[in-house]
């Protein structure tokens, strides 16, 4: 079974599995990392997953999030709908085969 297929299946439960760790530490790290991004930056988030960083994206930063799992991207897209002011693009892409210029 391909790894992306495994993550597709896991995407429905991923946030629930990490819920405890998200509350205890991950959210604190997300806040710290994203608050230090320079204004008007362009960021490539590799492995955007279910989009747990999206709430922390600064409004003035352009973010392209890639993931090889369609299931994860579906969750990230749903999450992104709650943040219409964020400048982001979510793309299905494998980091080992990126198609950026």
KOLGU-4560 file (N, C-alpha, C; in nm, 3 decimals, padded with zeros to 5 digits):
<recs>
<n_xx: 00.084 n_yy: -00.118 n_zz: 00.000 ca_xx: 00.000 ca_yy: 00.000 ca_zz: 00.000 c_xx: 00.089 c_yy: 00.125 c_zz: 00.000 mol: A seq: 1 type: UNK>
<n_xx: 00.058 n_yy: 00.220 n_zz: -00.087 ca_xx: 00.135 ca_yy: 00.343 ca_zz: -00.094 c_xx: 00.117 c_yy: 00.426 c_zz: 00.033 mol: A seq: 2 type: UNK>
<n_xx: 00.219 n_yy: 00.500 n_zz: 00.068 ca_xx: 00.214 ca_yy: 00.586 ca_zz: 00.186 c_xx: 00.103 c_yy: 00.689 c_zz: 00.175 mol: A seq: 3 type: UNK>
<n_xx: 00.086 n_yy: 00.747 n_zz: 00.058 ca_xx: -00.020 ca_yy: 00.847 ca_zz: 00.041 c_xx: -00.158 c_yy: 00.786 c_zz: 00.065 mol: A seq: 4 type: UNK>
<n_xx: -00.176 n_yy: 00.662 n_zz: 00.026 ca_xx: -00.303 ca_yy: 00.592 ca_zz: 00.048 c_xx: -00.327 c_yy: 00.572 c_zz: 00.198 mol: A seq: 5 type: UNK>
<n_xx: -00.221 n_yy: 00.542 n_zz: 00.271 ca_xx: -00.233 ca_yy: 00.527 ca_zz: 00.417 c_xx: -00.275 c_yy: 00.659 c_zz: 00.481 mol: A seq: 6 type: UNK>
<n_xx: -00.214 n_yy: 00.769 n_zz: 00.437 ca_xx: -00.250 ca_yy: 00.899 ca_zz: 00.492 c_xx: -00.391 c_yy: 00.941 c_zz: 00.451 mol: A seq: 7 type: UNK>
<n_xx: -00.433 n_yy: 00.902 n_zz: 00.332 ca_xx: -00.572 ca_yy: 00.928 ca_zz: 00.291 c_xx: -00.668 c_yy: 00.864 c_zz: 00.390 mol: A seq: 8 type: UNK>
<n_xx: -00.642 n_yy: 00.739 n_zz: 00.425 ca_xx: -00.728 ca_yy: 00.667 ca_zz: 00.519 c_xx: -00.718 c_yy: 00.728 c_zz: 00.660 mol: A seq: 9 type: UNK>
<n_xx: -00.600 n_yy: 00.767 n_zz: 00.698 ca_xx: -00.577 ca_yy: 00.823 ca_zz: 00.831 c_xx: -00.632 c_yy: 00.965 c_zz: 00.847 mol: A seq: 10 type: UNK>
<n_xx: -00.652 n_yy: 01.036 n_zz: 00.737 ca_xx: -00.691 ca_yy: 01.176 ca_zz: 00.742 c_xx: -00.820 c_yy: 01.200 c_zz: 00.821 mol: A seq: 11 type: UNK>
<n_xx: -00.910 n_yy: 01.104 n_zz: 00.820 ca_xx: -01.036 ca_yy: 01.120 ca_zz: 00.894 c_xx: -01.019 c_yy: 01.119 c_zz: 01.045 mol: A seq: 12 type: UNK>
<n_xx: -00.907 n_yy: 01.063 n_zz: 01.092 ca_xx: -00.884 ca_yy: 01.050 ca_zz: 01.236 c_xx: -00.760 c_yy: 01.123 c_zz: 01.286 mol: A seq: 13 type: UNK>
<n_xx: -00.683 n_yy: 01.179 n_zz: 01.194 ca_xx: -00.553 ca_yy: 01.235 ca_zz: 01.225 c_xx: -00.557 c_yy: 01.340 c_zz: 01.336 mol: A seq: 14 type: UNK>
<n_xx: -00.646 n_yy: 01.436 n_zz: 01.322 ca_xx: -00.654 ca_yy: 01.542 ca_zz: 01.424 c_xx: -00.696 c_yy: 01.487 c_zz: 01.559 mol: A seq: 15 type: UNK>
<n_xx: -00.784 n_yy: 01.391 n_zz: 01.560 ca_xx: -00.827 ca_yy: 01.329 ca_zz: 01.685 c_xx: -00.711 c_yy: 01.255 c_zz: 01.752 mol: A seq: 16 type: UNK>
<n_xx: -00.631 n_yy: 01.185 n_zz: 01.673 ca_xx: -00.516 ca_yy: 01.111 ca_zz: 01.727 c_xx: -00.417 c_yy: 01.206 c_zz: 01.793 mol: A seq: 17 type: UNK>
<n_xx: -00.395 n_yy: 01.323 n_zz: 01.733 ca_xx: -00.297 ca_yy: 01.419 ca_zz: 01.784 c_xx: -00.355 c_yy: 01.523 c_zz: 01.880 mol: A seq: 18 type: UNK>
<n_xx: -00.482 n_yy: 01.513 n_zz: 01.911 ca_xx: -00.550 ca_yy: 01.615 ca_zz: 01.991 c_xx: -00.478 c_yy: 01.647 c_zz: 02.122 mol: A seq: 19 type: UNK>
<n_xx: -00.441 n_yy: 01.546 n_zz: 02.195 ca_xx: -00.373 ca_yy: 01.565 ca_zz: 02.324 c_xx: -00.241 c_yy: 01.642 c_zz: 02.305 mol: A seq: 20 type: UNK>
<n_xx: -00.161 n_yy: 01.598 n_zz: 02.209 ca_xx: -00.031 ca_yy: 01.661 ca_zz: 02.185 c_xx: -00.047 c_yy: 01.803 c_zz: 02.130 mol: A seq: 21 type: UNK>
<n_xx: -00.152 n_yy: 01.824 n_zz: 02.052 ca_xx: -00.180 ca_yy: 01.958 ca_zz: 01.999 c_xx: -00.206 c_yy: 02.055 c_zz: 02.114 mol: A seq: 22 type: UNK>
<n_xx: -00.289 n_yy: 02.014 n_zz: 02.209 ca_xx: -00.321 ca_yy: 02.100 ca_zz: 02.324 c_xx: -00.201 c_yy: 02.122 c_zz: 02.414 mol: A seq: 23 type: UNK>
<n_xx: -00.125 n_yy: 02.017 n_zz: 02.439 ca_xx: -00.015 ca_yy: 02.023 ca_zz: 02.535 c_xx: 00.108 c_yy: 02.097 c_zz: 02.482 mol: A seq: 24 type: UNK>
<n_xx: 00.138 n_yy: 02.083 n_zz: 02.353 ca_xx: 00.261 ca_yy: 02.148 ca_zz: 02.306 c_xx: 00.259 c_yy: 02.198 c_zz: 02.162 mol: A seq: 25 type: UNK>
<n_xx: 00.200 n_yy: 02.122 n_zz: 02.070 ca_xx: 00.210 ca_yy: 02.158 ca_zz: 01.929 c_xx: 00.158 c_yy: 02.298 c_zz: 01.901 mol: A seq: 26 type: UNK>
<n_xx: 00.044 n_yy: 02.336 n_zz: 01.960 ca_xx: -00.014 ca_yy: 02.468 ca_zz: 01.932 c_xx: 00.078 c_yy: 02.580 c_zz: 01.979 mol: A seq: 27 type: UNK>
<n_xx: 00.149 n_yy: 02.559 n_zz: 02.088 ca_xx: 00.243 ca_yy: 02.660 ca_zz: 02.137 c_xx: 00.357 c_yy: 02.679 c_zz: 02.037 mol: A seq: 28 type: UNK>
<n_xx: 00.406 n_yy: 02.569 n_zz: 01.981 ca_xx: 00.513 ca_yy: 02.576 ca_zz: 01.882 c_xx: 00.465 c_yy: 02.642 c_zz: 01.754 mol: A seq: 29 type: UNK>
<n_xx: 00.343 n_yy: 02.610 n_zz: 01.713 ca_xx: 00.288 ca_yy: 02.671 ca_zz: 01.591 c_xx: 00.282 c_yy: 02.823 c_zz: 01.607 mol: A seq: 30 type: UNK>
<n_xx: 00.233 n_yy: 02.870 n_zz: 01.719 ca_xx: 00.225 ca_yy: 03.014 ca_zz: 01.745 c_xx: 00.363 c_yy: 03.078 c_zz: 01.736 mol: A seq: 31 type: UNK>
<n_xx: 00.461 n_yy: 03.015 n_zz: 01.799 ca_xx: 00.597 ca_yy: 03.069 ca_zz: 01.802 c_xx: 00.658 c_yy: 03.075 c_zz: 01.661 mol: A seq: 32 type: UNK>
<n_xx: 00.645 n_yy: 02.967 n_zz: 01.587 ca_xx: 00.703 ca_yy: 02.961 ca_zz: 01.453 c_xx: 00.639 c_yy: 03.065 c_zz: 01.361 mol: A seq: 33 type: UNK>
<n_xx: 00.508 n_yy: 03.069 n_zz: 01.356 ca_xx: 00.440 ca_yy: 03.156 ca_zz: 01.260 c_xx: 00.446 c_yy: 03.303 c_zz: 01.297 mol: A seq: 34 type: UNK>
<n_xx: 00.462 n_yy: 03.335 n_zz: 01.424 ca_xx: 00.471 ca_yy: 03.477 ca_zz: 01.460 c_xx: 00.606 c_yy: 03.536 c_zz: 01.418 mol: A seq: 35 type: UNK>
<n_xx: 00.704 n_yy: 03.451 n_zz: 01.391 ca_xx: 00.836 ca_yy: 03.497 ca_zz: 01.351 c_xx: 00.857 c_yy: 03.502 c_zz: 01.199 mol: A seq: 36 type: UNK>
<n_xx: 00.753 n_yy: 03.474 n_zz: 01.124 ca_xx: 00.763 ca_yy: 03.483 ca_zz: 00.979 c_xx: 00.759 c_yy: 03.631 c_zz: 00.941 mol: A seq: 37 type: UNK>
<n_xx: 00.852 n_yy: 03.672 n_zz: 00.858 ca_xx: 00.862 ca_yy: 03.813 ca_zz: 00.819 c_xx: 00.741 c_yy: 03.856 c_zz: 00.736 mol: A seq: 38 type: UNK>
<n_xx: 00.697 n_yy: 03.980 n_zz: 00.755 ca_xx: 00.585 ca_yy: 04.033 ca_zz: 00.675 c_xx: 00.619 c_yy: 04.025 c_zz: 00.526 mol: A seq: 39 type: UNK>
<n_xx: 00.518 n_yy: 04.001 n_zz: 00.448 ca_xx: 00.526 ca_yy: 03.987 ca_zz: 00.302 c_xx: 00.613 c_yy: 03.869 c_zz: 00.256 mol: A seq: 40 type: UNK>
<n_xx: 00.634 n_yy: 03.774 n_zz: 00.344 ca_xx: 00.709 ca_yy: 03.653 ca_zz: 00.306 c_xx: 00.626 c_yy: 03.563 c_zz: 00.217 mol: A seq: 41 type: UNK>
<n_xx: 00.695 n_yy: 03.477 n_zz: 00.145 ca_xx: 00.631 ca_yy: 03.370 ca_zz: 00.070 c_xx: 00.684 c_yy: 03.240 c_zz: 00.129 mol: A seq: 42 type: UNK>
<n_xx: 00.593 n_yy: 03.151 n_zz: 00.169 ca_xx: 00.631 ca_yy: 03.030 ca_zz: 00.242 c_xx: 00.576 c_yy: 02.908 c_zz: 00.170 mol: A seq: 43 type: UNK>
<n_xx: 00.660 n_yy: 02.805 n_zz: 00.159 ca_xx: 00.615 ca_yy: 02.675 ca_zz: 00.111 c_xx: 00.606 c_yy: 02.583 c_zz: 00.231 mol: A seq: 44 type: UNK>
<n_xx: 00.484 n_yy: 02.540 n_zz: 00.262 ca_xx: 00.467 ca_yy: 02.445 ca_zz: 00.372 c_xx: 00.457 c_yy: 02.305 c_zz: 00.312 mol: A seq: 45 type: UNK>
<n_xx: 00.559 n_yy: 02.227 n_zz: 00.334 ca_xx: 00.566 ca_yy: 02.091 ca_zz: 00.281 c_xx: 00.501 c_yy: 01.998 c_zz: 00.382 mol: A seq: 46 type: UNK>
<n_xx: 00.405 n_yy: 01.918 n_zz: 00.336 ca_xx: 00.333 ca_yy: 01.829 ca_zz: 00.426 c_xx: 00.232 c_yy: 01.907 c_zz: 00.508 mol: A seq: 47 type: UNK>
<n_xx: 00.149 n_yy: 01.984 n_zz: 00.441 ca_xx: 00.051 ca_yy: 02.070 ca_zz: 00.508 c_xx: -00.050 c_yy: 01.988 c_zz: 00.589 mol: A seq: 48 type: UNK>
<n_xx: -00.065 n_yy: 01.861 n_zz: 00.555 ca_xx: -00.154 ca_yy: 01.773 ca_zz: 00.632 c_xx: -00.296 c_yy: 01.824 c_zz: 00.637 mol: A seq: 49 type: UNK>
<n_xx: -00.355 n_yy: 01.822 n_zz: 00.754 ca_xx: -00.494 ca_yy: 01.866 ca_zz: 00.770 c_xx: -00.505 c_yy: 02.017 c_zz: 00.787 mol: A seq: 50 type: UNK>
<n_xx: -00.394 n_yy: 02.086 n_zz: 00.776 ca_xx: -00.396 ca_yy: 02.231 ca_zz: 00.781 c_xx: -00.395 c_yy: 02.291 c_zz: 00.920 mol: A seq: 51 type: UNK>
<n_xx: -00.335 n_yy: 02.222 n_zz: 01.015 ca_xx: -00.337 ca_yy: 02.273 ca_zz: 01.152 c_xx: -00.260 c_yy: 02.403 c_zz: 01.171 mol: A seq: 52 type: UNK>
<n_xx: -00.172 n_yy: 02.436 n_zz: 01.077 ca_xx: -00.101 ca_yy: 02.564 ca_zz: 01.085 c_xx: -00.184 c_yy: 02.681 c_zz: 01.031 mol: A seq: 53 type: UNK>
<n_xx: -00.286 n_yy: 02.654 n_zz: 00.955 ca_xx: -00.361 ca_yy: 02.760 ca_zz: 00.888 c_xx: -00.408 c_yy: 02.870 c_zz: 00.982 mol: A seq: 54 type: UNK>
<n_xx: -00.461 n_yy: 02.841 n_zz: 01.099 ca_xx: -00.503 ca_yy: 02.951 ca_zz: 01.188 c_xx: -00.389 c_yy: 03.044 c_zz: 01.228 mol: A seq: 55 type: UNK>
<n_xx: -00.268 n_yy: 02.997 n_zz: 01.218 ca_xx: -00.152 ca_yy: 03.074 ca_zz: 01.262 c_xx: -00.084 c_yy: 03.151 c_zz: 01.149 mol: A seq: 56 type: UNK>
<n_xx: -00.123 n_yy: 03.126 n_zz: 01.024 ca_xx: -00.064 ca_yy: 03.200 ca_zz: 00.913 c_xx: -00.093 c_yy: 03.349 c_zz: 00.931 mol: A seq: 57 type: UNK>
<n_xx: 00.009 n_yy: 03.432 n_zz: 00.927 ca_xx: -00.016 ca_yy: 03.577 ca_zz: 00.928 c_xx: -00.092 c_yy: 03.617 c_zz: 00.801 mol: A seq: 58 type: UNK>
<n_xx: -00.182 n_yy: 03.715 n_zz: 00.812 ca_xx: -00.262 ca_yy: 03.756 ca_zz: 00.697 c_xx: -00.178 c_yy: 03.809 c_zz: 00.582 mol: A seq: 59 type: UNK>
<n_xx: -00.063 n_yy: 03.866 n_zz: 00.611 ca_xx: 00.018 ca_yy: 03.929 ca_zz: 00.507 c_xx: 00.122 c_yy: 03.836 c_zz: 00.444 mol: A seq: 60 type: UNK>
<n_xx: 00.118 n_yy: 03.709 n_zz: 00.477 ca_xx: 00.215 ca_yy: 03.612 ca_zz: 00.426 c_xx: 00.145 c_yy: 03.521 c_zz: 00.325 mol: A seq: 61 type: UNK>
<n_xx: 00.211 n_yy: 03.500 n_zz: 00.211 ca_xx: 00.158 ca_yy: 03.408 ca_zz: 00.111 c_xx: 00.211 c_yy: 03.268 c_zz: 00.139 mol: A seq: 62 type: UNK>
<n_xx: 00.120 n_yy: 03.173 n_zz: 00.153 ca_xx: 00.159 ca_yy: 03.036 ca_zz: 00.184 c_xx: 00.107 c_yy: 02.942 c_zz: 00.075 mol: A seq: 63 type: UNK>
<n_xx: 00.197 n_yy: 02.858 n_zz: 00.026 ca_xx: 00.159 ca_yy: 02.747 ca_zz: -00.061 c_xx: 00.181 c_yy: 02.622 c_zz: 00.023 mol: A seq: 64 type: UNK>
<n_xx: 00.074 n_yy: 02.546 n_zz: 00.044 ca_xx: 00.084 ca_yy: 02.422 ca_zz: 00.120 c_xx: 00.070 c_yy: 02.304 c_zz: 00.026 mol: A seq: 65 type: UNK>
<n_xx: 00.165 n_yy: 02.212 n_zz: 00.034 ca_xx: 00.156 ca_yy: 02.092 ca_zz: -00.049 c_xx: 00.148 c_yy: 01.967 c_zz: 00.039 mol: A seq: 66 type: UNK>
<n_xx: 00.083 n_yy: 01.866 n_zz: -00.014 ca_xx: 00.076 ca_yy: 01.736 ca_zz: 00.052 c_xx: 00.048 c_yy: 01.632 c_zz: -00.055 mol: A seq: 67 type: UNK>
<n_xx: 00.096 n_yy: 01.512 n_zz: -00.034 ca_xx: 00.074 ca_yy: 01.406 ca_zz: -00.133 c_xx: -00.052 c_yy: 01.325 c_zz: -00.105 mol: A seq: 68 type: UNK>
<n_xx: -00.121 n_yy: 01.359 n_zz: 00.002 ca_xx: -00.244 ca_yy: 01.289 ca_zz: 00.039 c_xx: -00.366 c_yy: 01.374 c_zz: 00.008 mol: A seq: 69 type: UNK>
<n_xx: -00.449 n_yy: 01.325 n_zz: -00.080 ca_xx: -00.573 ca_yy: 01.397 ca_zz: -00.115 c_xx: -00.664 c_yy: 01.406 c_zz: 00.007 mol: A seq: 70 type: UNK>
<n_xx: -00.665 n_yy: 01.305 n_zz: 00.090 ca_xx: -00.748 ca_yy: 01.307 ca_zz: 00.212 c_xx: -00.706 c_yy: 01.418 c_zz: 00.308 mol: A seq: 71 type: UNK>
<n_xx: -00.576 n_yy: 01.432 n_zz: 00.327 ca_xx: -00.525 ca_yy: 01.539 ca_zz: 00.413 c_xx: -00.558 c_yy: 01.676 c_zz: 00.354 mol: A seq: 72 type: UNK>
<n_xx: -00.540 n_yy: 01.691 n_zz: 00.224 ca_xx: -00.570 ca_yy: 01.819 ca_zz: 00.159 c_xx: -00.718 c_yy: 01.854 c_zz: 00.168 mol: A seq: 73 type: UNK>
<n_xx: -00.802 n_yy: 01.753 n_zz: 00.162 ca_xx: -00.946 ca_yy: 01.778 ca_zz: 00.175 c_xx: -00.976 c_yy: 01.840 c_zz: 00.312 mol: A seq: 74 type: UNK>
<n_xx: -00.914 n_yy: 01.786 n_zz: 00.416 ca_xx: -00.932 ca_yy: 01.840 ca_zz: 00.552 c_xx: -00.874 c_yy: 01.981 c_zz: 00.561 mol: A seq: 75 type: UNK>
<n_xx: -00.758 n_yy: 02.003 n_zz: 00.502 ca_xx: -00.695 ca_yy: 02.135 ca_zz: 00.505 c_xx: -00.782 c_yy: 02.237 c_zz: 00.431 mol: A seq: 76 type: UNK>
<n_xx: -00.840 n_yy: 02.195 n_zz: 00.319 ca_xx: -00.927 ca_yy: 02.285 ca_zz: 00.243 c_xx: -01.049 c_yy: 02.324 c_zz: 00.325 mol: A seq: 77 type: UNK>
<n_xx: -01.108 n_yy: 02.227 n_zz: 00.392 ca_xx: -01.223 ca_yy: 02.257 ca_zz: 00.479 c_xx: -01.183 c_yy: 02.354 c_zz: 00.590 mol: A seq: 78 type: UNK>
<n_xx: -01.068 n_yy: 02.333 n_zz: 00.649 ca_xx: -01.019 ca_yy: 02.422 ca_zz: 00.755 c_xx: -00.994 c_yy: 02.563 c_zz: 00.699 mol: A seq: 79 type: UNK>
<n_xx: -00.939 n_yy: 02.571 n_zz: 00.580 ca_xx: -00.905 ca_yy: 02.701 ca_zz: 00.520 c_xx: -01.029 c_yy: 02.787 c_zz: 00.496 mol: A seq: 80 type: UNK>
<n_xx: -01.143 n_yy: 02.725 n_zz: 00.479 ca_xx: -01.266 ca_yy: 02.801 ca_zz: 00.455 c_xx: -01.304 c_yy: 02.887 c_zz: 00.575 mol: A seq: 81 type: UNK>
<n_xx: -01.252 n_yy: 02.856 n_zz: 00.692 ca_xx: -01.277 ca_yy: 02.936 ca_zz: 00.812 c_xx: -01.186 c_yy: 03.058 c_zz: 00.821 mol: A seq: 82 type: UNK>
<n_xx: -01.091 n_yy: 03.070 n_zz: 00.728 ca_xx: -00.992 ca_yy: 03.178 ca_zz: 00.731 c_xx: -00.981 c_yy: 03.245 c_zz: 00.594 mol: A seq: 83 type: UNK>
<n_xx: -01.087 n_yy: 03.311 n_zz: 00.548 ca_xx: -01.087 ca_yy: 03.368 ca_zz: 00.413 c_xx: -00.984 c_yy: 03.479 c_zz: 00.393 mol: A seq: 84 type: UNK>
<n_xx: -00.935 n_yy: 03.540 n_zz: 00.500 ca_xx: -00.837 ca_yy: 03.649 ca_zz: 00.486 c_xx: -00.694 c_yy: 03.597 c_zz: 00.464 mol: A seq: 85 type: UNK>
<n_xx: -00.672 n_yy: 03.469 n_zz: 00.484 ca_xx: -00.538 ca_yy: 03.412 ca_zz: 00.468 c_xx: -00.505 c_yy: 03.397 c_zz: 00.320 mol: A seq: 86 type: UNK>
<n_xx: -00.382 n_yy: 03.430 n_zz: 00.283 ca_xx: -00.335 ca_yy: 03.415 ca_zz: 00.146 c_xx: -00.270 c_yy: 03.278 c_zz: 00.133 mol: A seq: 87 type: UNK>
<n_xx: -00.346 n_yy: 03.181 n_zz: 00.084 ca_xx: -00.291 ca_yy: 03.046 ca_zz: 00.075 c_xx: -00.342 c_yy: 02.973 c_zz: -00.047 mol: A seq: 88 type: UNK>
<n_xx: -00.262 n_yy: 02.878 n_zz: -00.087 ca_xx: -00.298 ca_yy: 02.789 ca_zz: -00.197 c_xx: -00.259 c_yy: 02.650 c_zz: -00.152 mol: A seq: 89 type: UNK>
<n_xx: -00.351 n_yy: 02.555 n_zz: -00.165 ca_xx: -00.326 ca_yy: 02.417 ca_zz: -00.126 c_xx: -00.321 c_yy: 02.330 c_zz: -00.252 mol: A seq: 90 type: UNK>
<n_xx: -00.212 n_yy: 02.254 n_zz: -00.265 ca_xx: -00.188 ca_yy: 02.177 ca_zz: -00.387 c_xx: -00.149 c_yy: 02.034 c_zz: -00.353 mol: A seq: 91 type: UNK>
<n_xx: -00.206 n_yy: 01.940 n_zz: -00.429 ca_xx: -00.163 ca_yy: 01.800 ca_zz: -00.416 c_xx: -00.032 c_yy: 01.784 c_zz: -00.492 mol: A seq: 92 type: UNK>
<n_xx: 00.073 n_yy: 01.755 n_zz: -00.416 ca_xx: 00.205 ca_yy: 01.742 ca_zz: -00.477 c_xx: 00.297 c_yy: 01.665 c_zz: -00.383 mol: A seq: 93 type: UNK>
<n_xx: 00.385 n_yy: 01.588 n_zz: -00.440 ca_xx: 00.484 ca_yy: 01.513 ca_zz: -00.363 c_xx: 00.613 c_yy: 01.595 c_zz: -00.359 mol: A seq: 94 type: UNK>
<n_xx: 00.669 n_yy: 01.614 n_zz: -00.241 ca_xx: 00.790 ca_yy: 01.694 ca_zz: -00.227 c_xx: 00.907 c_yy: 01.638 c_zz: -00.307 mol: A seq: 95 type: UNK>
<n_xx: 00.905 n_yy: 01.508 n_zz: -00.334 ca_xx: 01.014 ca_yy: 01.448 ca_zz: -00.412 c_xx: 00.998 c_yy: 01.470 c_zz: -00.562 mol: A seq: 96 type: UNK>
<n_xx: 00.887 n_yy: 01.531 n_zz: -00.600 ca_xx: 00.860 ca_yy: 01.555 ca_zz: -00.743 c_xx: 00.783 c_yy: 01.686 c_zz: -00.759 mol: A seq: 97 type: UNK>
<n_xx: 00.840 n_yy: 01.796 n_zz: -00.709 ca_xx: 00.771 ca_yy: 01.925 ca_zz: -00.716 c_xx: 00.776 c_yy: 01.980 c_zz: -00.858 mol: A seq: 98 type: UNK>
<n_xx: 00.673 n_yy: 02.054 n_zz: -00.893 ca_xx: 00.662 ca_yy: 02.107 ca_zz: -01.029 c_xx: 00.660 c_yy: 02.261 c_zz: -01.030 mol: A seq: 99 type: UNK>
<n_xx: 00.731 n_yy: 02.323 n_zz: -00.939 ca_xx: 00.740 ca_yy: 02.469 ca_zz: -00.936 c_xx: 00.848 c_yy: 02.514 c_zz: -01.032 mol: A seq: 100 type: UNK>
<n_xx: 00.833 n_yy: 02.636 n_zz: -01.088 ca_xx: 00.940 ca_yy: 02.688 ca_zz: -01.174 c_xx: 01.066 c_yy: 02.716 c_zz: -01.096 mol: A seq: 101 type: UNK>
</recs>
